[in-house]
Amino acid sequence: MKHFLKGAAAVASVMFILMLIHIIFNVMGTDLNKYINNVVEILLASSFATVIYQALIRKEQNDDARK
């Protein structure tokens, strides 16, 4: 259950950052959909979320490896 919550936290943080970026660019009048394809954005977001998740569970993995 802890891994699920850490994964959800990683995804939520990446989505929050992406929403902030889109809000800032929309306020400035720039449409990001012209420059970044949605598929590329999804791939980048999922890879960042995976990196954050791996960083969150690194301590548990090290403890499991020592046992």
GROMACS elastic network, one bead per residue, 0.5 to 0.9 nm:
[ bonds ]
;  ai    aj funct       b0    kb
    1     4     6  0.51583   500
    1     5     6  0.63940   500
    1     6     6  0.87216   500
    2     5     6  0.51847   500
    2     6     6  0.61695   500
    2     7     6  0.85620   500
    3     6     6  0.50625   500
    3     7     6  0.60516   500
    3     8     6  0.84910   500
    3    53     6  0.85330   500
    3    56     6  0.89904   500
    3    57     6  0.75233   500
    4     7     6  0.50913   500
    4     8     6  0.60898   500
    4     9     6  0.85574   500
    5     9     6  0.60738   500
    5    10     6  0.85889   500
    6     9     6  0.50121   500
    6    10     6  0.61969   500
    6    11     6  0.86950   500
    6    53     6  0.64256   500
    6    56     6  0.68477   500
    6    57     6  0.78130   500
    7    10     6  0.50733   500
    7    11     6  0.62572   500
    7    12     6  0.85220   500
    7    49     6  0.77232   500
    7    50     6  0.79938   500
    7    52     6  0.83614   500
    7    53     6  0.55778   500
    7    54     6  0.89131   500
    7    56     6  0.85944   500
    8    11     6  0.51725   500
    8    12     6  0.59960   500
    8    13     6  0.85468   500
    8    53     6  0.87697   500
    9    12     6  0.50357   500
    9    13     6  0.60877   500
    9    14     6  0.86357   500
    9    49     6  0.88948   500
    9    53     6  0.82282   500
   10    13     6  0.52793   500
   10    14     6  0.63349   500
   10    15     6  0.86608   500
   10    48     6  0.84274   500
   10    49     6  0.52118   500
   10    50     6  0.75501   500
   10    51     6  0.86181   500
   10    52     6  0.57410   500
   10    53     6  0.56740   500
   10    56     6  0.84464   500
   11    14     6  0.52101   500
   11    15     6  0.60872   500
   11    16     6  0.85231   500
   11    45     6  0.81408   500
   11    46     6  0.76849   500
   11    48     6  0.85579   500
   11    49     6  0.53004   500
   11    50     6  0.82623   500
   11    52     6  0.85231   500
   11    53     6  0.83900   500
   12    15     6  0.51172   500
   12    16     6  0.60401   500
   12    17     6  0.86369   500
   12    49     6  0.85649   500
   13    16     6  0.50798   500
   13    17     6  0.62795   500
   13    18     6  0.86686   500
   13    49     6  0.80164   500
   14    17     6  0.51761   500
   14    18     6  0.61991   500
   14    19     6  0.86404   500
   14    45     6  0.64023   500
   14    46     6  0.83341   500
   14    48     6  0.70673   500
   14    49     6  0.61284   500
   14    52     6  0.88076   500
   15    18     6  0.50235   500
   15    19     6  0.61069   500
   15    20     6  0.86070   500
   15    45     6  0.75348   500
   15    49     6  0.89031   500
   16    19     6  0.51407   500
   16    20     6  0.62602   500
   16    21     6  0.86949   500
   17    20     6  0.51085   500
   17    21     6  0.62366   500
   17    22     6  0.87006   500
   18    21     6  0.50719   500
   18    22     6  0.62094   500
   18    23     6  0.85897   500
   18    45     6  0.80335   500
   19    22     6  0.51068   500
   19    23     6  0.60643   500
   19    24     6  0.85531   500
   20    23     6  0.50825   500
   20    24     6  0.60944   500
   20    25     6  0.85933   500
   21    24     6  0.52402   500
   21    25     6  0.62446   500
   21    26     6  0.85623   500
   22    25     6  0.52050   500
   22    26     6  0.59762   500
   22    27     6  0.85269   500
   22    31     6  0.83197   500
   22    32     6  0.71745   500
   23    26     6  0.50812   500
   23    27     6  0.61101   500
   23    28     6  0.86119   500
   24    27     6  0.52333   500
   24    28     6  0.63610   500
   24    29     6  0.87545   500
   24    30     6  0.88567   500
   25    28     6  0.50034   500
   25    29     6  0.62147   500
   25    30     6  0.52219   500
   25    31     6  0.68489   500
   25    32     6  0.71766   500
   26    30     6  0.54684   500
   26    31     6  0.62081   500
   26    32     6  0.79985   500
   27    30     6  0.76058   500
   28    31     6  0.89503   500
   30    33     6  0.89564   500
   30    34     6  0.87132   500
   31    34     6  0.59916   500
   31    35     6  0.76673   500
   32    35     6  0.53025   500
   32    36     6  0.58615   500
   32    37     6  0.84078   500
   33    36     6  0.53201   500
   33    37     6  0.61108   500
   33    38     6  0.71001   500
   34    37     6  0.74111   500
   36    39     6  0.84139   500
   36    40     6  0.67430   500
   36    41     6  0.66762   500
   37    40     6  0.53006   500
   37    41     6  0.63564   500
   37    42     6  0.87764   500
   38    42     6  0.61335   500
   38    43     6  0.86072   500
   39    42     6  0.50998   500
   39    43     6  0.62128   500
   39    44     6  0.86429   500
   40    43     6  0.50987   500
   40    44     6  0.61678   500
   40    45     6  0.85307   500
   41    44     6  0.51402   500
   41    45     6  0.60277   500
   41    46     6  0.85404   500
   42    45     6  0.50645   500
   42    46     6  0.60608   500
   42    47     6  0.85310   500
   43    46     6  0.52413   500
   43    47     6  0.61770   500
   43    48     6  0.86488   500
   44    47     6  0.51787   500
   44    48     6  0.61756   500
   44    49     6  0.85616   500
   45    48     6  0.51768   500
   45    49     6  0.60917   500
   45    50     6  0.85615   500
   46    49     6  0.50175   500
   46    50     6  0.60985   500
   46    51     6  0.86540   500
   47    50     6  0.50272   500
   47    51     6  0.62655   500
   47    52     6  0.86941   500
   48    51     6  0.50911   500
   48    52     6  0.62226   500
   48    53     6  0.85604   500
   49    52     6  0.51111   500
   49    53     6  0.60666   500
   49    54     6  0.85879   500
   50    53     6  0.50119   500
   50    54     6  0.61097   500
   50    55     6  0.85692   500
   51    54     6  0.51527   500
   51    55     6  0.62319   500
   51    56     6  0.86821   500
   52    55     6  0.50823   500
   52    56     6  0.62372   500
   52    57     6  0.88624   500
   53    56     6  0.50324   500
   53    57     6  0.63612   500
   53    58     6  0.85476   500
   54    57     6  0.53074   500
   54    58     6  0.59060   500
   55    58     6  0.52331   500
   55    59     6  0.81554   500
   56    59     6  0.73735   500
   56    60     6  0.85019   500
   57    60     6  0.53226   500
   57    61     6  0.62913   500
   57    62     6  0.87633   500
   58    61     6  0.51293   500
   58    62     6  0.62265   500
   58    63     6  0.86865   500
   59    62     6  0.51354   500
   59    63     6  0.62225   500
   59    64     6  0.86524   500
   60    63     6  0.50614   500
   60    64     6  0.61326   500
   60    65     6  0.85827   500
   61    64     6  0.50939   500
   61    65     6  0.61388   500
   61    66     6  0.87283   500
   62    65     6  0.51077   500
   62    66     6  0.63636   500
   63    66     6  0.52929   500
   63    67     6  0.66999   500
   64    67     6  0.54349   500
